[in-house]
Amino acid sequence: MKIRTSRIILLPSFLFLLPLIFISFFLFLIIFIFLVIFLEIYRIYRYAEIRKNEIIEKVGIIKINLKKVKIEDIVSVKVVQGPVARIFNYGDVIFKTVSDELVIKYVYNPKNFLKIKKL
């Protein structure tokens, strides 16, 4: 005659894991919400503006860095995209002048900027 342990006896040992599961879920949720808020703040306070004869990049909340490049001073335009960026169609655009370069990060559809000298 074989005797097996009852499943009812094992149930209380699994009940000790429930608080751990709930705590880890809420910790993950808090980290996810914090990350979304951080990325939105980063996106809002970092932007570039293309005008008729210049490109302006503004970065910062408290200390604001402003960088301007005239379009006629641009020597080359380079687009940098990794494999994930190519799938989601975003990337970095690098405008090079003789003395400086302006890097605009996380631009949607960056290949449109290759035609910037034709404006």
Secondary structure, 3 states (H helix, E strand, C coil): CCCCCCHHHHHHHHHCHHHHHHHHHHHHHHHHHHHHHHHHHHHHCEEEEECCCEEEEEECCCCCEEEEEEHHHCCEEEEECCHHHHHHCEEEEEEECCCCEEEEEEEECHHHHHHHHHC
